[in-house]
Amino acid sequence: MPSTASRRRLLASSAVALGSLAGCVSGAPDSETDTSPSPTRTPTRTDTDDSALRVDTLSVADFVLYPLAGVHPHVHRRSGMQYVLVRVVTSLDEDAVRKRLTLELDGASVPLAERQPVPWERETVDLAFAVSKTATVDAGRVLLDGTVRRSLAEATVERLNHPPVFEVGEPSVSPAEVEAGQRLDATIRADVTNVGSGRGTFGASLGSSYLSGSKTVTVALDTGAERELTGEIRIVGDDDAPTVRLDWGVDEWKTTVPVVGTATATGLSDGHSD
């Protein structure tokens, strides 16, 4: 990985979003609250009503969750990219915030990502901006109509300049087979190594042919560390062999679990005692 001094400045945007779904398990990206000084004014632009919008948190993440099919939280990641997430409490409607709120890094405007977050809570609006992991950032700020609402804290800039980079080993699933008519929770495992220059959280979407949505599984790693990512997902020994899949944005792993035996006349069994 190139040193910070040798990194070229590069800003990029990508389709990103956050999503939420009642009853789904989901993981959150790395998050930090930016406690920078109160908003300052740029003299060349018209003043903005402070009561209309407040930046609640700024965070940097290696992935974001977006609403697949409009409802299912799903991991989004692009190779070589990281994401600045801005959460605001505002009396403005969502469209107005997305049109008027901007992120600047070293004086260059970062365009809004193609797909935008769904706020986890109804009173907030969440925006996502994509930044290259090879960029060198000295300073940044969030503006509304040209008025500075928040400057990026030193810790946020440091996180941008020292991103994690994850390598994923070949996943596996257990058990290796399922009995006909049986329902059970299969366990998926994969070794993840952080070969980047900073700590971060790796996230992936875990799904099966039994479920319409997916679960978000995560693991946090220091630089140079290797840990096992694990997750459980329900499968069913039906007429077709159940499929399990692990999707981490830049790649996806999928396999089937063979069905053995013959289903009983009473139908599917639970596979678990009550």
Backbone torsions as a table, in degrees:
resi	resn	phi	psi	omega
1	MET	NA	135.3	-178.9
2	PRO	-66.7	152.9	176.6
3	SER	-70.5	163.7	-179.6
4	THR	-59.7	-38.1	-176.6
5	ALA	-67.1	-30.8	-175.8
6	SER	-92.5	-5.0	-179.3
7	ARG	-68.6	137.6	175.7
8	ARG	-84.0	149.9	179.7
9	ARG	-78.8	123.9	-179.5
10	LEU	-150.6	124.7	175.8
11	LEU	-114.0	141.5	179.5
12	ALA	-147.5	158.0	176.1
13	SER	-120.2	156.9	-176.3
14	SER	-151.7	159.5	-178.3
15	ALA	-72.4	110.7	-178.6
16	VAL	-138.1	155.6	176.1
17	ALA	-165.7	164.0	171.3
18	LEU	-108.0	151.4	178.1
19	GLY	-140.3	164.1	176.2
20	SER	-145.3	152.2	-179.8
21	LEU	-153.6	124.7	179.5
22	ALA	-60.4	130.6	177.0
23	GLY	89.4	-9.7	178.5
24	CYS	-90.4	148.0	175.0
25	VAL	-88.0	131.3	-179.6
26	SER	-142.0	151.8	178.7
27	GLY	-108.7	154.6	-179.1
28	ALA	-106.0	142.3	174.8
29	PRO	-65.6	170.1	173.4
30	ASP	-54.6	137.7	-176.3
31	SER	-140.0	143.1	174.1
32	GLU	-142.4	143.3	175.6
33	THR	-88.3	125.2	-178.3
34	ASP	-89.3	114.9	-176.3
35	THR	-106.6	52.0	178.9
36	SER	-72.7	168.0	179.8
37	PRO	-61.3	169.4	-179.9
38	SER	-58.9	157.9	-177.3
39	PRO	-54.9	144.2	174.4
40	THR	-110.5	167.5	-175.7
41	ARG	-111.6	138.7	170.4
42	THR	-92.2	125.0	-170.1
43	PRO	-68.1	-15.0	-175.7
44	THR	-89.5	-4.2	-176.1
45	ARG	-123.0	156.5	179.4
46	THR	-67.0	140.8	-179.5
47	ASP	-62.7	151.9	-179.6
48	THR	-118.3	141.8	-179.8
49	ASP	-62.9	115.6	-178.4
50	ASP	-60.4	-32.2	-175.4
51	SER	-72.5	-13.0	-176.0
52	ALA	-77.2	-25.2	-174.7
53	LEU	-157.5	137.7	174.8
54	ARG	-133.6	126.0	175.7
55	VAL	-72.9	116.4	-175.9
56	ASP	-85.2	-52.1	179.1
57	THR	-143.1	151.3	167.5
58	LEU	-120.4	136.8	178.5
59	SER	-143.7	158.6	175.7
60	VAL	-122.0	132.5	-175.5
61	ALA	-137.9	155.5	175.7
62	ASP	-84.5	-15.7	177.4
63	PHE	-149.7	164.5	172.1
64	VAL	-133.4	159.7	176.3
65	LEU	-101.2	131.8	177.7
66	TYR	-125.7	159.2	-175.6
67	PRO	-84.1	93.2	174.3
68	LEU	-62.9	131.4	-176.3
69	ALA	58.5	21.2	175.7
70	GLY	87.1	-12.8	-173.6
71	VAL	-137.6	-29.5	-172.0
72	HIS	-92.3	119.1	176.6
73	PRO	-60.4	130.3	-176.4
74	HIS	-142.9	141.4	-177.0
75	VAL	-71.0	132.3	172.5
76	HIS	-120.5	132.8	176.5
77	ARG	-154.8	144.3	172.6
78	ARG	-121.2	144.0	-178.3
79	SER	-58.1	130.4	177.1
80	GLY	78.0	9.2	-177.1
81	MET	-115.7	152.8	170.3
82	GLN	-134.8	168.4	-167.2
83	TYR	-131.2	128.5	171.8
84	VAL	-93.6	120.9	-179.0
85	LEU	-109.5	128.0	-179.0
86	VAL	-117.6	122.1	177.1
87	ARG	-110.8	128.2	-178.1
88	VAL	-126.2	146.2	170.2
89	VAL	-101.9	126.0	-169.7
90	THR	-153.3	153.0	171.9
91	SER	-92.6	-5.6	177.7
92	LEU	-79.2	154.2	176.9
93	ASP	-77.2	163.9	-172.8
94	GLU	-59.2	-44.0	-179.6
95	ASP	-61.5	-39.7	-179.4
96	ALA	-64.8	-41.0	179.6
97	VAL	-63.4	-44.6	-177.5
98	ARG	-66.3	-28.0	177.9
99	LYS	-81.2	-29.2	-168.6
100	ARG	-107.7	-20.6	-178.5
101	LEU	-90.4	133.7	-179.4
102	THR	-133.1	158.2	174.2
103	LEU	-117.8	131.2	175.0
104	GLU	-118.0	134.0	172.5
105	LEU	-121.1	118.8	-177.3
106	ASP	52.2	40.2	176.0
107	GLY	82.4	-5.8	179.6
108	ALA	-99.4	130.7	-179.2
109	SER	-74.4	133.2	176.8
110	VAL	-99.9	116.1	-177.3
111	PRO	-66.7	153.1	174.8
112	LEU	-59.2	143.9	176.7
113	ALA	-63.5	154.5	-175.7
114	GLU	-60.2	-41.3	175.8
115	ARG	-110.0	136.2	-173.4
116	GLN	-109.8	154.8	-176.9
117	PRO	-66.5	151.4	166.0
118	VAL	-95.5	125.2	-176.8
119	PRO	-63.2	139.8	176.9
120	TRP	-66.4	-30.7	-179.6
121	GLU	-125.3	142.4	-170.7
122	ARG	-63.5	-26.0	-176.2
123	GLU	-85.1	0.0	179.3
124	THR	-114.9	159.5	169.7
125	VAL	-122.7	128.0	-178.3
126	ASP	-110.9	130.5	178.5
127	LEU	-119.5	148.9	179.8
128	ALA	-125.5	137.6	177.1
129	PHE	-127.2	137.0	-177.6
130	ALA	-102.4	132.4	-176.9
131	VAL	-130.4	136.5	178.8
132	SER	-64.1	142.0	176.2
133	LYS	-71.9	-13.1	178.2
134	THR	-93.5	1.2	179.2
135	ALA	-73.1	148.7	170.2
136	THR	-108.6	121.2	-175.6
137	VAL	-115.1	129.0	175.4
138	ASP	-99.1	-34.9	-177.9
139	ALA	-160.4	158.6	178.1
140	GLY	-154.1	162.1	179.3
141	ARG	-156.2	154.1	176.7
142	VAL	-107.1	132.3	-176.7
143	LEU	-126.4	148.3	170.8
144	LEU	-120.3	116.5	-176.7
145	ASP	53.6	37.3	178.5
146	GLY	84.0	-5.0	177.8
147	THR	-94.1	128.8	-177.8
148	VAL	-71.1	121.4	179.2
149	ARG	-103.1	-23.0	179.5
150	ARG	-163.8	133.9	171.0
151	SER	-95.8	144.8	179.8
152	LEU	-68.6	132.4	178.0
153	ALA	-68.0	158.8	179.6
154	GLU	-57.6	-37.6	-179.4
155	ALA	-65.3	-34.8	178.6
156	THR	-68.0	-43.8	178.0
157	VAL	-63.3	-41.3	178.3
158	GLU	-60.9	-41.6	178.7
159	ARG	-63.5	-39.6	178.3
160	LEU	-64.2	-37.2	-177.0
161	ASN	-81.7	-12.6	179.9
162	HIS	-131.9	71.5	-176.1
163	PRO	-81.7	155.7	170.7
164	PRO	-76.6	154.4	172.5
165	VAL	-134.2	124.0	-171.3
166	PHE	-108.5	138.0	170.6
167	GLU	-115.2	135.8	-174.6
168	VAL	-115.4	126.0	175.9
169	GLY	-77.4	174.2	-178.9
170	GLU	-66.1	121.0	179.0
171	PRO	-69.5	163.0	175.8
172	SER	-141.0	160.8	179.4
173	VAL	-130.5	143.8	173.6
174	SER	-138.7	143.9	1.1
175	PRO	-70.3	167.0	-178.0
176	ALA	-78.3	-13.8	178.7
177	GLU	-152.6	162.6	-179.9
178	VAL	-131.0	140.0	178.9
179	GLU	-73.8	147.4	178.5
180	ALA	-58.6	132.0	179.8
181	GLY	84.6	-1.6	-176.4
182	GLN	-94.2	141.5	170.7
183	ARG	-111.6	132.7	178.0
184	LEU	-157.3	167.3	177.4
185	ASP	-96.8	114.9	176.7
186	ALA	-83.9	147.9	179.6
187	THR	-109.0	127.7	178.0
188	ILE	-108.9	135.8	-179.5
189	ARG	-130.8	146.1	174.7
190	ALA	-155.6	136.4	176.4
191	ASP	-82.1	130.5	179.8
192	VAL	-120.9	133.0	179.3
193	THR	-121.4	134.7	176.4
194	ASN	-96.3	105.6	-179.7
195	VAL	-100.7	10.4	-180.0
196	GLY	-85.6	-168.9	-175.7
197	SER	-103.8	6.4	179.7
198	GLY	-148.9	160.9	178.4
199	ARG	-69.6	147.7	178.1
200	GLY	-164.2	173.6	179.5
201	THR	-114.1	124.9	175.8
202	PHE	-90.6	138.2	179.7
203	GLY	-134.1	148.7	177.9
204	ALA	-147.6	156.9	176.6
205	SER	-99.5	126.9	-179.0
206	LEU	-110.6	123.1	-178.0
207	GLY	-139.1	171.7	176.7
208	SER	-147.1	166.9	179.5
209	SER	-69.7	-11.0	179.2
210	TYR	-82.6	-25.1	-174.4
211	LEU	-111.3	145.4	177.3
212	SER	-79.7	-27.5	-179.9
213	GLY	-107.9	-154.5	-179.8
214	SER	-148.6	164.8	173.7
215	LYS	-102.8	149.6	174.1
216	THR	-99.4	123.5	178.3
217	VAL	-114.8	138.7	-175.2
218	THR	-135.9	159.5	172.3
219	VAL	-150.6	132.8	-179.9
220	ALA	-97.6	135.3	-177.2
221	LEU	-136.5	136.8	168.3
222	ASP	-72.6	163.4	177.8
223	THR	-62.3	133.6	-178.4
224	GLY	84.9	-5.1	-175.9
225	ALA	-87.8	153.7	173.7
226	GLU	-126.5	131.0	178.6
227	ARG	-140.3	161.6	179.1
228	GLU	-93.4	126.4	172.5
229	LEU	-88.8	128.6	-179.5
230	THR	-132.6	153.3	175.6
231	GLY	-163.7	154.3	178.6
232	GLU	-115.4	143.4	-179.7
233	ILE	-144.7	140.7	-177.5
234	ARG	-74.7	133.9	173.3
235	ILE	-128.5	160.9	-177.2
236	VAL	-133.8	132.0	176.0
237	GLY	-80.9	80.2	-176.4
238	ASP	-101.2	-161.9	179.9
239	ASP	-61.5	-38.8	177.9
240	ASP	-100.3	145.2	178.1
241	ALA	-63.0	130.3	-179.5
242	PRO	-66.0	148.6	179.5
243	THR	-112.6	139.3	172.4
244	VAL	-122.3	147.5	-177.2
245	ARG	-143.7	147.3	176.6
246	LEU	-127.1	119.4	-174.7
247	ASP	-122.2	117.4	178.5
248	TRP	-115.1	27.9	171.4
249	GLY	89.5	-56.1	179.7
250	VAL	-89.4	-10.4	178.8
251	ASP	-160.8	164.1	179.8
252	GLU	-143.0	139.8	175.9
253	TRP	-116.9	136.4	-178.8
254	LYS	-142.0	141.4	176.8
255	THR	-150.4	163.3	175.8
256	THR	-110.5	152.2	178.0
257	VAL	-109.5	114.9	-177.1
258	PRO	-59.1	144.2	176.7
259	VAL	-100.3	129.6	-179.5
260	VAL	-120.6	154.6	178.1
261	GLY	81.6	-169.5	-178.0
262	THR	-127.1	136.5	179.8
263	ALA	-64.6	144.6	178.3
264	THR	-73.8	162.4	-179.0
265	ALA	-66.8	-20.5	-179.0
266	THR	-83.7	-4.0	177.4
267	GLY	99.3	-159.8	-173.8
268	LEU	-69.8	136.1	174.0
269	SER	-97.4	157.8	-173.9
270	ASP	-74.8	-36.5	-176.9
271	GLY	83.4	-2.3	179.2
272	HIS	-136.1	143.0	176.1
273	SER	-82.7	143.4	178.7
274	ASP	-82.3	NA	NA
